Amino acid sequence: MSSYENLKDVFFDSEFHVGRGLATYGDLSEEILNELATWEDVVNSEDAMNEVVSVNELVIGVSRSRVAMDAVAASETAMNI
């Protein structure tokens, strides 16, 4: 049995280089996100989190992922943003 509750958890668990995947949304900065392989890298980057919260669909996706929300909750940077 899988430890993932939904497909968003699979994405945010970094198997697929999270930053590059996020950069495909809207006009997000590839310069910022391409260097960030894991979701933990993303949530600990102020620039990256500012990019993420600029896209409503991403905020909804994050909120529906246990993996992503656990990482956000553990990051002071993400929580401040």
PDB file of N, CA, C and O in Angstrom:
ATOM      1  N   MET A   1       0.835  -1.188   0.000  1.00  0.00           N
ATOM      2  CA  MET A   1       0.000   0.000   0.000  1.00  0.00           C
ATOM      3  C   MET A   1       0.876   1.245   0.000  1.00  0.00           C
ATOM      4  O   MET A   1       1.886   1.302   0.701  1.00  0.00           O
ATOM      5  N   SER A   2       0.488   2.232  -0.782  1.00  0.00           N
ATOM      6  CA  SER A   2       1.252   3.465  -0.917  1.00  0.00           C
ATOM      7  C   SER A   2       1.072   4.370   0.301  1.00  0.00           C
ATOM      8  O   SER A   2       0.019   4.372   0.938  1.00  0.00           O
ATOM      9  N   SER A   3       2.119   5.140   0.612  1.00  0.00           N
ATOM     10  CA  SER A   3       2.016   6.103   1.710  1.00  0.00           C
ATOM     11  C   SER A   3       1.430   7.427   1.233  1.00  0.00           C
ATOM     12  O   SER A   3       1.252   8.346   2.032  1.00  0.00           O
ATOM     13  N   TYR A   4       1.130   7.533  -0.053  1.00  0.00           N
ATOM     14  CA  TYR A   4       0.592   8.766  -0.609  1.00  0.00           C
ATOM     15  C   TYR A   4      -0.927   8.772  -0.541  1.00  0.00           C
ATOM     16  O   TYR A   4      -1.581   7.769  -0.826  1.00  0.00           O
ATOM     17  N   GLU A   5      -1.476   9.922  -0.156  1.00  0.00           N
ATOM     18  CA  GLU A   5      -2.917  10.067  -0.088  1.00  0.00           C
ATOM     19  C   GLU A   5      -3.511  10.499  -1.426  1.00  0.00           C
ATOM     20  O   GLU A   5      -4.692  10.263  -1.684  1.00  0.00           O
ATOM     21  N   ASN A   6      -2.708  11.125  -2.271  1.00  0.00           N
ATOM     22  CA  ASN A   6      -3.195  11.582  -3.580  1.00  0.00           C
ATOM     23  C   ASN A   6      -2.004  11.846  -4.498  1.00  0.00           C
ATOM     24  O   ASN A   6      -0.854  11.779  -4.063  1.00  0.00           O
ATOM     25  N   LEU A   7      -2.278  12.144  -5.753  1.00  0.00           N
ATOM     26  CA  LEU A   7      -1.207  12.360  -6.725  1.00  0.00           C
ATOM     27  C   LEU A   7      -0.377  13.603  -6.404  1.00  0.00           C
ATOM     28  O   LEU A   7       0.801  13.666  -6.756  1.00  0.00           O
ATOM     29  N   LYS A   8      -0.973  14.579  -5.749  1.00  0.00           N
ATOM     30  CA  LYS A   8      -0.198  15.762  -5.366  1.00  0.00           C
ATOM     31  C   LYS A   8       0.927  15.380  -4.414  1.00  0.00           C
ATOM     32  O   LYS A   8       2.024  15.934  -4.491  1.00  0.00           O
ATOM     33  N   ASP A   9       0.659  14.434  -3.515  1.00  0.00           N
ATOM     34  CA  ASP A   9       1.708  13.985  -2.601  1.00  0.00           C
ATOM     35  C   ASP A   9       2.879  13.369  -3.365  1.00  0.00           C
ATOM     36  O   ASP A   9       4.034  13.563  -2.986  1.00  0.00           O
ATOM     37  N   VAL A  10       2.594  12.639  -4.423  1.00  0.00           N
ATOM     38  CA  VAL A  10       3.663  12.039  -5.236  1.00  0.00           C
ATOM     39  C   VAL A  10       4.526  13.144  -5.832  1.00  0.00           C
ATOM     40  O   VAL A  10       5.754  13.063  -5.795  1.00  0.00           O
ATOM     41  N   PHE A  11       3.897  14.164  -6.374  1.00  0.00           N
ATOM     42  CA  PHE A  11       4.645  15.264  -6.972  1.00  0.00           C
ATOM     43  C   PHE A  11       5.488  15.980  -5.928  1.00  0.00           C
ATOM     44  O   PHE A  11       6.676  16.215  -6.148  1.00  0.00           O
ATOM     45  N   PHE A  12       4.893  16.327  -4.801  1.00  0.00           N
ATOM     46  CA  PHE A  12       5.600  17.122  -3.802  1.00  0.00           C
ATOM     47  C   PHE A  12       6.627  16.315  -3.018  1.00  0.00           C
ATOM     48  O   PHE A  12       7.383  16.887  -2.233  1.00  0.00           O
ATOM     49  N   ASP A  13       6.672  14.998  -3.213  1.00  0.00           N
ATOM     50  CA  ASP A  13       7.681  14.192  -2.529  1.00  0.00           C
ATOM     51  C   ASP A  13       8.997  14.178  -3.294  1.00  0.00           C
ATOM     52  O   ASP A  13       9.887  13.394  -2.965  1.00  0.00           O
ATOM     53  N   SER A  14       9.139  15.017  -4.296  1.00  0.00           N
ATOM     54  CA  SER A  14      10.376  15.358  -4.997  1.00  0.00           C
ATOM     55  C   SER A  14      10.950  14.302  -5.939  1.00  0.00           C
ATOM     56  O   SER A  14      12.058  14.482  -6.443  1.00  0.00           O
ATOM     57  N   GLU A  15      10.253  13.238  -6.186  1.00  0.00           N
ATOM     58  CA  GLU A  15      10.766  12.227  -7.101  1.00  0.00           C
ATOM     59  C   GLU A  15      11.002  12.809  -8.490  1.00  0.00           C
ATOM     60  O   GLU A  15      11.848  12.309  -9.232  1.00  0.00           O
ATOM     61  N   PHE A  16      10.272  13.848  -8.847  1.00  0.00           N
ATOM     62  CA  PHE A  16      10.315  14.381 -10.204  1.00  0.00           C
ATOM     63  C   PHE A  16      10.934  15.775 -10.290  1.00  0.00           C
ATOM     64  O   PHE A  16      10.587  16.533 -11.196  1.00  0.00           O
ATOM     65  N   HIS A  17      11.834  16.136  -9.383  1.00  0.00           N
ATOM     66  CA  HIS A  17      12.477  17.447  -9.359  1.00  0.00           C
ATOM     67  C   HIS A  17      11.411  18.534  -9.277  1.00  0.00           C
ATOM     68  O   HIS A  17      11.012  19.109 -10.290  1.00  0.00           O
ATOM     69  N   VAL A  18      10.968  18.800  -8.084  1.00  0.00           N
ATOM     70  CA  VAL A  18       9.829  19.670  -7.810  1.00  0.00           C
ATOM     71  C   VAL A  18       9.965  21.053  -8.433  1.00  0.00           C
ATOM     72  O   VAL A  18       9.009  21.550  -9.028  1.00  0.00           O
ATOM     73  N   GLY A  19      11.123  21.682  -8.312  1.00  0.00           N
ATOM     74  CA  GLY A  19      11.287  23.039  -8.828  1.00  0.00           C
ATOM     75  C   GLY A  19      10.999  23.147 -10.306  1.00  0.00           C
ATOM     76  O   GLY A  19      10.301  24.067 -10.734  1.00  0.00           O
ATOM     77  N   ARG A  20      11.519  22.231 -11.090  1.00  0.00           N
ATOM     78  CA  ARG A  20      11.261  22.267 -12.542  1.00  0.00           C
ATOM     79  C   ARG A  20       9.789  22.066 -12.837  1.00  0.00           C
ATOM     80  O   ARG A  20       9.239  22.693 -13.742  1.00  0.00           O
ATOM     81  N   GLY A  21       9.153  21.195 -12.078  1.00  0.00           N
ATOM     82  CA  GLY A  21       7.717  20.989 -12.270  1.00  0.00           C
ATOM     83  C   GLY A  21       6.925  22.238 -11.946  1.00  0.00           C
ATOM     84  O   GLY A  21       5.998  22.591 -12.676  1.00  0.00           O
ATOM     85  N   LEU A  22       7.275  22.914 -10.860  1.00  0.00           N
ATOM     86  CA  LEU A  22       6.577  24.137 -10.480  1.00  0.00           C
ATOM     87  C   LEU A  22       6.777  25.233 -11.519  1.00  0.00           C
ATOM     88  O   LEU A  22       5.868  26.025 -11.766  1.00  0.00           O
ATOM     89  N   ALA A  23       7.947  25.285 -12.123  1.00  0.00           N
ATOM     90  CA  ALA A  23       8.248  26.333 -13.099  1.00  0.00           C
ATOM     91  C   ALA A  23       7.366  26.246 -14.337  1.00  0.00           C
ATOM     92  O   ALA A  23       7.320  27.193 -15.122  1.00  0.00           O
ATOM     93  N   THR A  24       6.671  25.142 -14.528  1.00  0.00           N
ATOM     94  CA  THR A  24       5.800  25.011 -15.694  1.00  0.00           C
ATOM     95  C   THR A  24       4.466  25.726 -15.506  1.00  0.00           C
ATOM     96  O   THR A  24       3.706  25.868 -16.464  1.00  0.00           O
ATOM     97  N   TYR A  25       4.168  26.179 -14.288  1.00  0.00           N
ATOM     98  CA  TYR A  25       2.921  26.884 -14.019  1.00  0.00           C
ATOM     99  C   TYR A  25       3.049  28.352 -14.365  1.00  0.00           C
ATOM    100  O   TYR A  25       3.943  29.040 -13.874  1.00  0.00           O
ATOM    101  N   GLY A  26       2.153  28.831 -15.213  1.00  0.00           N
ATOM    102  CA  GLY A  26       2.084  30.254 -15.521  1.00  0.00           C
ATOM    103  C   GLY A  26       3.417  30.831 -15.909  1.00  0.00           C
ATOM    104  O   GLY A  26       4.134  30.271 -16.738  1.00  0.00           O
ATOM    105  N   ASP A  27       3.743  31.936 -15.317  1.00  0.00           N
ATOM    106  CA  ASP A  27       4.980  32.651 -15.626  1.00  0.00           C
ATOM    107  C   ASP A  27       5.972  32.567 -14.479  1.00  0.00           C
ATOM    108  O   ASP A  27       6.682  33.536 -14.208  1.00  0.00           O
ATOM    109  N   LEU A  28       6.034  31.433 -13.805  1.00  0.00           N
ATOM    110  CA  LEU A  28       6.964  31.298 -12.687  1.00  0.00           C
ATOM    111  C   LEU A  28       8.406  31.302 -13.189  1.00  0.00           C
ATOM    112  O   LEU A  28       8.689  30.866 -14.305  1.00  0.00           O
ATOM    113  N   SER A  29       9.289  31.788 -12.371  1.00  0.00           N
ATOM    114  CA  SER A  29      10.686  31.966 -12.740  1.00  0.00           C
ATOM    115  C   SER A  29      11.444  30.643 -12.806  1.00  0.00           C
ATOM    116  O   SER A  29      11.654  29.978 -11.792  1.00  0.00           O
ATOM    117  N   GLU A  30      11.845  30.281 -14.007  1.00  0.00           N
ATOM    118  CA  GLU A  30      12.680  29.085 -14.155  1.00  0.00           C
ATOM    119  C   GLU A  30      14.039  29.303 -13.499  1.00  0.00           C
ATOM    120  O   GLU A  30      14.623  28.362 -12.961  1.00  0.00           O
ATOM    121  N   GLU A  31      14.549  30.535 -13.536  1.00  0.00           N
ATOM    122  CA  GLU A  31      15.842  30.833 -12.912  1.00  0.00           C
ATOM    123  C   GLU A  31      15.839  30.476 -11.431  1.00  0.00           C
ATOM    124  O   GLU A  31      16.810  29.923 -10.915  1.00  0.00           O
ATOM    125  N   ILE A  32      14.755  30.793 -10.762  1.00  0.00           N
ATOM    126  CA  ILE A  32      14.659  30.532  -9.325  1.00  0.00           C
ATOM    127  C   ILE A  32      14.371  29.051  -9.064  1.00  0.00           C
ATOM    128  O   ILE A  32      15.035  28.428  -8.236  1.00  0.00           O
ATOM    129  N   LEU A  33      13.404  28.498  -9.755  1.00  0.00           N
ATOM    130  CA  LEU A  33      12.891  27.173  -9.405  1.00  0.00           C
ATOM    131  C   LEU A  33      13.702  26.010  -9.947  1.00  0.00           C
ATOM    132  O   LEU A  33      13.727  24.951  -9.321  1.00  0.00           O
ATOM    133  N   ASN A  34      14.365  26.164 -11.082  1.00  0.00           N
ATOM    134  CA  ASN A  34      15.100  25.040 -11.672  1.00  0.00           C
ATOM    135  C   ASN A  34      16.192  24.491 -10.772  1.00  0.00           C
ATOM    136  O   ASN A  34      16.561  23.323 -10.896  1.00  0.00           O
ATOM    137  N   GLU A  35      16.709  25.298  -9.881  1.00  0.00           N
ATOM    138  CA  GLU A  35      17.793  24.866  -8.998  1.00  0.00           C
ATOM    139  C   GLU A  35      17.294  24.131  -7.758  1.00  0.00           C
ATOM    140  O   GLU A  35      18.101  23.615  -6.984  1.00  0.00           O
ATOM    141  N   LEU A  36      15.992  24.075  -7.561  1.00  0.00           N
ATOM    142  CA  LEU A  36      15.417  23.541  -6.329  1.00  0.00           C
ATOM    143  C   LEU A  36      14.783  22.174  -6.585  1.00  0.00           C
ATOM    144  O   LEU A  36      13.666  22.080  -7.095  1.00  0.00           O
ATOM    145  N   ALA A  37      15.504  21.132  -6.229  1.00  0.00           N
ATOM    146  CA  ALA A  37      15.067  19.775  -6.570  1.00  0.00           C
ATOM    147  C   ALA A  37      13.956  19.250  -5.675  1.00  0.00           C
ATOM    148  O   ALA A  37      13.074  18.528  -6.140  1.00  0.00           O
ATOM    149  N   THR A  38      13.991  19.604  -4.404  1.00  0.00           N
ATOM    150  CA  THR A  38      13.021  19.025  -3.474  1.00  0.00           C
ATOM    151  C   THR A  38      12.035  20.077  -2.988  1.00  0.00           C
ATOM    152  O   THR A  38      12.280  21.279  -3.090  1.00  0.00           O
ATOM    153  N   TRP A  39      10.917  19.600  -2.458  1.00  0.00           N
ATOM    154  CA  TRP A  39       9.929  20.518  -1.918  1.00  0.00           C
ATOM    155  C   TRP A  39      10.511  21.265  -0.721  1.00  0.00           C
ATOM    156  O   TRP A  39      10.186  22.434  -0.508  1.00  0.00           O
ATOM    157  N   GLU A  40      11.360  20.612   0.057  1.00  0.00           N
ATOM    158  CA  GLU A  40      12.011  21.282   1.180  1.00  0.00           C
ATOM    159  C   GLU A  40      12.888  22.431   0.692  1.00  0.00           C
ATOM    160  O   GLU A  40      12.940  23.482   1.331  1.00  0.00           O
ATOM    161  N   ASP A  41      13.578  22.240  -0.436  1.00  0.00           N
ATOM    162  CA  ASP A  41      14.361  23.329  -1.028  1.00  0.00           C
ATOM    163  C   ASP A  41      13.454  24.506  -1.385  1.00  0.00           C
ATOM    164  O   ASP A  41      13.801  25.663  -1.148  1.00  0.00           O
ATOM    165  N   VAL A  42      12.304  24.203  -1.950  1.00  0.00           N
ATOM    166  CA  VAL A  42      11.368  25.246  -2.373  1.00  0.00           C
ATOM    167  C   VAL A  42      10.845  26.017  -1.166  1.00  0.00           C
ATOM    168  O   VAL A  42      10.878  27.248  -1.155  1.00  0.00           O
ATOM    169  N   VAL A  43      10.363  25.302  -0.148  1.00  0.00           N
ATOM    170  CA  VAL A  43       9.745  25.995   0.987  1.00  0.00           C
ATOM    171  C   VAL A  43      10.756  26.773   1.820  1.00  0.00           C
ATOM    172  O   VAL A  43      10.372  27.666   2.576  1.00  0.00           O
ATOM    173  N   ASN A  44      12.017  26.457   1.696  1.00  0.00           N
ATOM    174  CA  ASN A  44      13.048  27.186   2.442  1.00  0.00           C
ATOM    175  C   ASN A  44      13.681  28.311   1.636  1.00  0.00           C
ATOM    176  O   ASN A  44      14.636  28.946   2.084  1.00  0.00           O
ATOM    177  N   SER A  45      13.143  28.555   0.448  1.00  0.00           N
ATOM    178  CA  SER A  45      13.609  29.659  -0.390  1.00  0.00           C
ATOM    179  C   SER A  45      12.532  30.737  -0.428  1.00  0.00           C
ATOM    180  O   SER A  45      11.428  30.510  -0.922  1.00  0.00           O
ATOM    181  N   GLU A  46      12.864  31.905   0.097  1.00  0.00           N
ATOM    182  CA  GLU A  46      11.892  33.003   0.098  1.00  0.00           C
ATOM    183  C   GLU A  46      11.456  33.356  -1.316  1.00  0.00           C
ATOM    184  O   GLU A  46      10.269  33.563  -1.569  1.00  0.00           O
ATOM    185  N   ASP A  47      12.411  33.425  -2.240  1.00  0.00           N
ATOM    186  CA  ASP A  47      12.073  33.769  -3.625  1.00  0.00           C
ATOM    187  C   ASP A  47      11.142  32.733  -4.246  1.00  0.00           C
ATOM    188  O   ASP A  47      10.175  33.081  -4.923  1.00  0.00           O
ATOM    189  N   ALA A  48      11.441  31.457  -4.011  1.00  0.00           N
ATOM    190  CA  ALA A  48      10.612  30.395  -4.587  1.00  0.00           C
ATOM    191  C   ALA A  48       9.206  30.403  -3.994  1.00  0.00           C
ATOM    192  O   ALA A  48       8.228  30.257  -4.727  1.00  0.00           O
ATOM    193  N   MET A  49       9.097  30.569  -2.686  1.00  0.00           N
ATOM    194  CA  MET A  49       7.773  30.583  -2.070  1.00  0.00           C
ATOM    195  C   MET A  49       6.946  31.780  -2.526  1.00  0.00           C
ATOM    196  O   MET A  49       5.728  31.677  -2.678  1.00  0.00           O
ATOM    197  N   ASN A  50       7.608  32.918  -2.743  1.00  0.00           N
ATOM    198  CA  ASN A  50       6.880  34.066  -3.292  1.00  0.00           C
ATOM    199  C   ASN A  50       6.343  33.761  -4.680  1.00  0.00           C
ATOM    200  O   ASN A  50       5.257  34.215  -5.041  1.00  0.00           O
ATOM    201  N   GLU A  51       7.094  32.996  -5.457  1.00  0.00           N
ATOM    202  CA  GLU A  51       6.619  32.569  -6.776  1.00  0.00           C
ATOM    203  C   GLU A  51       5.404  31.644  -6.628  1.00  0.00           C
ATOM    204  O   GLU A  51       4.393  31.824  -7.307  1.00  0.00           O
ATOM    205  N   VAL A  52       5.512  30.668  -5.748  1.00  0.00           N
ATOM    206  CA  VAL A  52       4.443  29.675  -5.566  1.00  0.00           C
ATOM    207  C   VAL A  52       3.147  30.346  -5.143  1.00  0.00           C
ATOM    208  O   VAL A  52       2.092  30.055  -5.706  1.00  0.00           O
ATOM    209  N   VAL A  53       3.207  31.235  -4.165  1.00  0.00           N
ATOM    210  CA  VAL A  53       1.966  31.839  -3.676  1.00  0.00           C
ATOM    211  C   VAL A  53       1.359  32.827  -4.658  1.00  0.00           C
ATOM    212  O   VAL A  53       0.251  33.315  -4.437  1.00  0.00           O
ATOM    213  N   SER A  54       2.065  33.126  -5.731  1.00  0.00           N
ATOM    214  CA  SER A  54       1.507  34.024  -6.741  1.00  0.00           C
ATOM    215  C   SER A  54       0.541  33.315  -7.683  1.00  0.00           C
ATOM    216  O   SER A  54      -0.127  33.963  -8.488  1.00  0.00           O
ATOM    217  N   VAL A  55       0.464  31.993  -7.590  1.00  0.00           N
ATOM    218  CA  VAL A  55      -0.413  31.217  -8.475  1.00  0.00           C
ATOM    219  C   VAL A  55      -1.443  30.481  -7.618  1.00  0.00           C
ATOM    220  O   VAL A  55      -1.106  29.546  -6.890  1.00  0.00           O
ATOM    221  N   ASN A  56      -2.687  30.910  -7.712  1.00  0.00           N
ATOM    222  CA  ASN A  56      -3.747  30.359  -6.878  1.00  0.00           C
ATOM    223  C   ASN A  56      -3.860  28.837  -7.000  1.00  0.00           C
ATOM    224  O   ASN A  56      -4.072  28.152  -5.999  1.00  0.00           O
ATOM    225  N   GLU A  57      -3.720  28.307  -8.207  1.00  0.00           N
ATOM    226  CA  GLU A  57      -3.833  26.863  -8.408  1.00  0.00           C
ATOM    227  C   GLU A  57      -2.754  26.101  -7.641  1.00  0.00           C
ATOM    228  O   GLU A  57      -3.001  25.007  -7.134  1.00  0.00           O
ATOM    229  N   LEU A  58      -1.561  26.681  -7.559  1.00  0.00           N
ATOM    230  CA  LEU A  58      -0.491  26.043  -6.790  1.00  0.00           C
ATOM    231  C   LEU A  58      -0.780  26.076  -5.299  1.00  0.00           C
ATOM    232  O   LEU A  58      -0.520  25.099  -4.596  1.00  0.00           O
ATOM    233  N   VAL A  59      -1.306  27.170  -4.818  1.00  0.00           N
ATOM    234  CA  VAL A  59      -1.649  27.269  -3.398  1.00  0.00           C
ATOM    235  C   VAL A  59      -2.693  26.210  -3.052  1.00  0.00           C
ATOM    236  O   VAL A  59      -2.598  25.561  -2.011  1.00  0.00           O
ATOM    237  N   ILE A  60      -3.674  26.037  -3.911  1.00  0.00           N
ATOM    238  CA  ILE A  60      -4.699  25.013  -3.689  1.00  0.00           C
ATOM    239  C   ILE A  60      -4.068  23.622  -3.712  1.00  0.00           C
ATOM    240  O   ILE A  60      -4.384  22.784  -2.867  1.00  0.00           O
ATOM    241  N   GLY A  61      -3.180  23.372  -4.673  1.00  0.00           N
ATOM    242  CA  GLY A  61      -2.505  22.079  -4.753  1.00  0.00           C
ATOM    243  C   GLY A  61      -1.691  21.778  -3.520  1.00  0.00           C
ATOM    244  O   GLY A  61      -1.710  20.658  -3.009  1.00  0.00           O
ATOM    245  N   VAL A  62      -0.975  22.775  -3.041  1.00  0.00           N
ATOM    246  CA  VAL A  62      -0.176  22.606  -1.833  1.00  0.00           C
ATOM    247  C   VAL A  62      -1.081  22.291  -0.643  1.00  0.00           C
ATOM    248  O   VAL A  62      -0.775  21.414   0.164  1.00  0.00           O
ATOM    249  N   SER A  63      -2.178  23.001  -0.544  1.00  0.00           N
ATOM    250  CA  SER A  63      -3.074  22.807   0.600  1.00  0.00           C
ATOM    251  C   SER A  63      -3.732  21.434   0.604  1.00  0.00           C
ATOM    252  O   SER A  63      -4.204  20.970   1.642  1.00  0.00           O
ATOM    253  N   ARG A  64      -3.763  20.796  -0.537  1.00  0.00           N
ATOM    254  CA  ARG A  64      -4.395  19.470  -0.641  1.00  0.00           C
ATOM    255  C   ARG A  64      -3.385  18.329  -0.575  1.00  0.00           C
ATOM    256  O   ARG A  64      -3.743  17.168  -0.777  1.00  0.00           O
ATOM    257  N   SER A  65      -2.141  18.652  -0.296  1.00  0.00           N
ATOM    258  CA  SER A  65      -1.098  17.636  -0.215  1.00  0.00           C
ATOM    259  C   SER A  65      -0.550  17.549   1.199  1.00  0.00           C
ATOM    260  O   SER A  65      -0.049  18.536   1.737  1.00  0.00           O
ATOM    261  N   ARG A  66      -0.643  16.391   1.790  1.00  0.00           N
ATOM    262  CA  ARG A  66      -0.088  16.178   3.123  1.00  0.00           C
ATOM    263  C   ARG A  66       1.416  16.411   3.113  1.00  0.00           C
ATOM    264  O   ARG A  66       1.947  17.060   4.013  1.00  0.00           O
ATOM    265  N   VAL A  67       2.105  15.891   2.107  1.00  0.00           N
ATOM    266  CA  VAL A  67       3.557  16.042   1.993  1.00  0.00           C
ATOM    267  C   VAL A  67       3.939  17.522   1.928  1.00  0.00           C
ATOM    268  O   VAL A  67       4.831  17.971   2.647  1.00  0.00           O
ATOM    269  N   ALA A  68       3.260  18.274   1.065  1.00  0.00           N
ATOM    270  CA  ALA A  68       3.581  19.691   0.912  1.00  0.00           C
ATOM    271  C   ALA A  68       3.256  20.475   2.169  1.00  0.00           C
ATOM    272  O   ALA A  68       4.055  21.308   2.597  1.00  0.00           O
ATOM    273  N   MET A  69       2.110  20.229   2.765  1.00  0.00           N
ATOM    274  CA  MET A  69       1.722  20.977   3.958  1.00  0.00           C
ATOM    275  C   MET A  69       2.630  20.669   5.145  1.00  0.00           C
ATOM    276  O   MET A  69       2.920  21.557   5.947  1.00  0.00           O
ATOM    277  N   ASP A  70       3.082  19.424   5.265  1.00  0.00           N
ATOM    278  CA  ASP A  70       4.034  19.087   6.327  1.00  0.00           C
ATOM    279  C   ASP A  70       5.331  19.881   6.152  1.00  0.00           C
ATOM    280  O   ASP A  70       5.895  20.384   7.123  1.00  0.00           O
ATOM    281  N   ALA A  71       5.800  19.988   4.898  1.00  0.00           N
ATOM    282  CA  ALA A  71       7.036  20.733   4.628  1.00  0.00           C
ATOM    283  C   ALA A  71       6.839  22.221   4.881  1.00  0.00           C
ATOM    284  O   ALA A  71       7.721  22.878   5.434  1.00  0.00           O
ATOM    285  N   VAL A  72       5.689  22.759   4.480  1.00  0.00           N
ATOM    286  CA  VAL A  72       5.402  24.170   4.722  1.00  0.00           C
ATOM    287  C   VAL A  72       5.380  24.443   6.221  1.00  0.00           C
ATOM    288  O   VAL A  72       5.976  25.412   6.690  1.00  0.00           O
ATOM    289  N   ALA A  73       4.703  23.599   6.956  1.00  0.00           N
ATOM    290  CA  ALA A  73       4.594  23.796   8.409  1.00  0.00           C
ATOM    291  C   ALA A  73       5.951  23.724   9.107  1.00  0.00           C
ATOM    292  O   ALA A  73       6.152  24.357  10.144  1.00  0.00           O
ATOM    293  N   ALA A  74       6.871  22.963   8.547  1.00  0.00           N
ATOM    294  CA  ALA A  74       8.188  22.816   9.152  1.00  0.00           C
ATOM    295  C   ALA A  74       9.170  23.924   8.757  1.00  0.00           C
ATOM    296  O   ALA A  74      10.282  23.995   9.280  1.00  0.00           O
ATOM    297  N   SER A  75       8.748  24.778   7.834  1.00  0.00           N
ATOM    298  CA  SER A  75       9.639  25.825   7.332  1.00  0.00           C
ATOM    299  C   SER A  75       9.210  27.197   7.826  1.00  0.00           C
ATOM    300  O   SER A  75       8.111  27.660   7.521  1.00  0.00           O
ATOM    301  N   GLU A  76      10.080  27.842   8.589  1.00  0.00           N
ATOM    302  CA  GLU A  76       9.781  29.201   9.048  1.00  0.00           C
ATOM    303  C   GLU A  76       9.630  30.154   7.865  1.00  0.00           C
ATOM    304  O   GLU A  76       8.776  31.040   7.888  1.00  0.00           O
ATOM    305  N   THR A  77      10.449  29.977   6.841  1.00  0.00           N
ATOM    306  CA  THR A  77      10.378  30.808   5.653  1.00  0.00           C
ATOM    307  C   THR A  77       9.005  30.703   5.004  1.00  0.00           C
ATOM    308  O   THR A  77       8.366  31.715   4.717  1.00  0.00           O
ATOM    309  N   ALA A  78       8.555  29.469   4.776  1.00  0.00           N
ATOM    310  CA  ALA A  78       7.249  29.268   4.128  1.00  0.00           C
ATOM    311  C   ALA A  78       6.114  29.788   4.993  1.00  0.00           C
ATOM    312  O   ALA A  78       5.179  30.400   4.476  1.00  0.00           O
ATOM    313  N   MET A  79       6.174  29.560   6.282  1.00  0.00           N
ATOM    314  CA  MET A  79       5.115  30.011   7.172  1.00  0.00           C
ATOM    315  C   MET A  79       5.026  31.541   7.209  1.00  0.00           C
ATOM    316  O   MET A  79       3.933  32.096   7.312  1.00  0.00           O
ATOM    317  N   ASN A  80       6.156  32.209   7.126  1.00  0.00           N
ATOM    318  CA  ASN A  80       6.151  33.675   7.119  1.00  0.00           C
ATOM    319  C   ASN A  80       5.529  34.221   5.838  1.00  0.00           C
ATOM    320  O   ASN A  80       4.901  35.280   5.848  1.00  0.00           O
ATOM    321  N   ILE A  81       5.704  33.498   4.744  1.00  0.00           N
ATOM    322  CA  ILE A  81       5.148  33.952   3.463  1.00  0.00           C
ATOM    323  C   ILE A  81       3.686  33.607   3.388  1.00  0.00           C
ATOM    324  O   ILE A  81       3.032  33.905   2.388  1.00  0.00           O
TER     325      ILE A  81
END
